[in-house]
Amino acid sequence: MGKPPTLFLFGQMPWIAADTKLFGVLLDPLSLLMLAVTVIIGLLTAVFSIDYLSDKNREHPVTSGWMRYYLWLLFFIFSMVGLALSPNLLQFLIFWELTTICSAALISFYDDEKSYRAGFKALLMTHAPGLFFVVGLALVFVYTGTFDFAAIGKLPDTVKASVLILLLLAGWAKSAQGPFYTWIPEAMVAPTPVSAYLHAAAMVKAGAFLIARVFCSGFEVSTGIGLLTAVVAVLTMYIGLLFYFLQDDLKKLLAYSTITNVGYIFLGLGIGAMGPVVGLRGGLLHLLCHAFAKTILFLTVGVISYCTGTRLMSRLSGLARGSPFLAFAFIVGFLSVTGIPPFSCFWSKFYIFVAAFALNSALGTVLGLLVLGESVGAFIWFILVTQRVFFGKAGSEMTLVIPGLFKWVLGVLILLALLSPLFGIPLLEGVG
Amino acid sequence: MVIVELFVATVFFGIVLTGLSARSRKLCGAIGVLTVAVITAILFFVAFRVFTVGPQRLPEPVFAVPSLGASLSISVDPLGGLFFILIGLISFLGTLYSYRYMEIYPRQSLARFYHCLLLFIAGMVGVVAVTDMFFFFAFWEFMTLSSYFLVIYEMEDPVSLRAGFKYFIMTHVGTIAMFIGAILLQSQVGSFAFSRLREAMAGMIETHPVQLSIILGLFLLGFGTKAGMYPVGTWLPDAHPAAPSGISAILSGVMIKMGVYGFLRLFFFLLPFSSLSVAYGIIIAAFGTLSLLMGTLSALMQHDSKRLLAFHSIGQIGYILLGIGTGLAFLRTNPVLSAVATMAAIYHVVNHAAFKGLLFLNAGSILYKTGTRDLNQLGGLYSVMPVTAWATLIASLSIAGMPPFNGFASKWLIYQSTILGGVQSPLFIFFGLLAVFISSVTLASFVKFFSSSFGGAMGKTLEAGLRPGFDVPLSMRFSQNVLALLCLLLGIFPWVPLHFILSSLSGSEYGAALPQSMHALGGSWLGLNLMMGGVEGSGVWLPVVGVVVLGICLLLAFVISRSGKAGTRTVPVWTCGEVYEPDEVRYRAGSFYLPFVSRFEAMVSFGLPSIHLKRPDRIYRGLDFDQLIYYPFVDWFIRLSQNFRRTHLGIPQAYMLFQVLGIALVGAAILWLSLT
């Protein structure tokens, strides 16, 4: 914050004739942001999993396979940290692909036909567009001789545009944007802590993080690319919103909400590329704020399925009577995600709206209004869901017995969700 | 200043302590009331300093967001001080009332109630205290959020949930409209501070008047939704009955006035005067007249006591908006008239808080005592609740605009300003006449309210279901009586509140044209001596004289009856000599005004058409990229691969043929490359 980024590089590969060392650690506001999300939520997820993956889980009793789970989870945390600290595109790609493997392994944890199909689909749909990333990487190296993010700016115009589009395609697939969204709803067969961490807080943000790194490297991104990013983001938001209304499964609803919110991040980045720097900051702030908020929601749904055996909205009602704390956690989560002050995503969404209107053009106004429409639509739906599941006459389940560990984790997350804007806003003041 | 820290600490400790003492309902309630008392004391102290010393502001903003150009700067000017007094008083009385009232919710958590209430009060204070549009907006939404949880306090009841949902969504949409307006203004100057937005508006009057007009319209929508303006205030009749009565009093008494505060701040303090102000003045006055018409007429048909009162809130807000609109329209052409109109509107804000708060507390007392809100089932409650009955009578007379109570004074000023202003622009005479007519409709409605609940004879079923004890508990009676006394005093000494209201308009668009003292309105605490249009005594109202005369007459009547030694007999209430059960022959609330109800029912129906959307299956099938693209692609690829398997013939000669062909192909390629 205010200091120049810390960079520490080492290592060479004999068959790549590059000027600078290839691997290393880069500490700047962006990497700090991603680290905060990855490491803190990773820790809390791992702790949550201790009690979640047991035979007392009414939805999915687990009696074996813990070693496999924690191996892949910790390996994933390692990969994400490496990705967050990557100083150039090469290291980024390597850790990117490692996260893909971890995700596929964790999705298929429950060892049945559906899980394997879902894991394989996720693997295929995130890896194949990753090949675009490889091509983009190769183009950058061939033309400039380095793998740095800023090197993209030194490319001739058409090549630069192609590289950016290739990277965008890879990022969209990883983050389940645009037409690539279909792997995430099916990936909800994973254990809920995995869904919370990988597919809400960390891995899906990796695609957005790639684009953020590229757009924030200090070179001029063409307006067309910014516009493309923004338009695809808005389309994704509306696709996500449309699918909200069909869902009975709470996790699938949250999955579509994740898609929509990562769309906000891309929108912020896209608008930021078109001019107003507050858009870049808004997108990144949304990355931070949404991560904590969505994790609360997912883990609350996890506790519900642990205690009651179901996560279908049609079977749940009046849960606030059974556990006021759970209702409180879910309400904080949903208010945070939909952006009601003083909760976290209000600040980041406000940044993005200000950016949209700061474009001072008809396009900006249209984008802003479309996004506001999505925000209101999501808010309406979530309030109805909350009223359906938590309020109203209590169903057959009376007092829910919740293990203390779950309450601690949720409590810490609520606190972090409330405080994240205080951390994020000053951190991002210097970005862009 | 340490005041802000003290305030925050009070709210924080209130939340913690009520949370810890949640098991013991009495202790929890006592802590809640004590916390609100401390908050009220702080608010009164700040208001006192504002009116004696001058506007109070924090030198440094608490928190700044440079990327947005927003900073949490706290500053309380006399208008803010006035609203502080209002918030403090009504919140305290409502909370004191709730101390015993909450007994009707034995199964709901009391800690949740006090937490939401404290956050709600904090939200309202925040709205009034900030001078930055971004944080204004943040506190505004926060206020809506905390009051939502109070409206759905009875969380198992689907009616409450629907009411809360409608409330939150409608105010949220209104707020988003405001939000768009605020951001459009901010994009001109890059900052959300009120002073900078004022510059933005001044600039836009020259360059983009149409855009400014749209922005003002968006703000009108937003503030109007919160204030309960027709047609966007239709959430009121559902939300106010659903909340506990102490909260209904605060919602109707103070929270909807936040919308009015928004109107005042925007149109009188931020918007530089231009033809837009005049246009919007007329628009606001028109919406005000529409609200007072539709709200009060609909109230005439209600038989749920709190729903009736909520419709009247819409109506009375109409009066306030009419006053504001008149003030805005005549700002430059007749400053004194305009000042009178605006001051009348703010005076009506204060009065409405007093009598509507009192009315909601009364409806709550009836609910507490009898267990029902349905006026059709009530009757004869005077015998068991005499003190509440007198308070209700005072409140009913106040809202109907009966002298010497406070409603009369503010309504009289509104009539004066609209009708005298109508000399210049006849539209306002029309508005004024409608306002006078609706005043009589209000009286009719409250005759119904009072007589069907307190008058007549009590039915057997009602009598059996009464909560024992004299009237309602002391804390509830105390709140009611304080408000009733206030209604009386504000009416007898109108000059006192008007003096403060006049000083609250300093710093506004009136500028130097604001009458420097109460000279234009008579200079004594005995009454008002209006001087409008240059005519001294164009309206004189000396309530003290009236009260003194009334007092003398009452004294005379008392002396005469005593000296004539007239005996009194206590007899049961006369029910037309029949010996039927009161339940059978009582004139029910629903029977009032039947010819009118049957004629106008369709016109003032407030129900929104229920929207049934068919699920657009084609869109969903179009978005199912799995079925459309990916699976077909995978299937095609698999078929392609399977077809390719056919090349594995298993015949060695075929493979040798492939090798020969391959070598030939490679040789040809090398030849071609070496030649080019």
Interface residues (C-beta under 8 A of the other chain):
Chain A: M125 P179 Y181 T182 I239 L242 F243 F245 L246 V277 V278 R281 G282 G318 A320 R321 P324 L335 I340 P341 P342 F346 W347 F350 Y351 F353 V354 F357 A358 N360 G368 L369 L372 S375 V376 F379 I380 I383 L384 Q387 F390 F391 G392 K393 A394 I425 L428 E429
Chain B: V65 P66 S67 L68 S109 R112 F134 F137 A138 F139 E141 F142 L145 I152 M155 E156 P158 L161 F165 F168 I169 H172 V173 I176 F179 I180 I183 L184 Q186 S187 R615 I619 Y620 L623 D624 F625 D626 I629 Y630
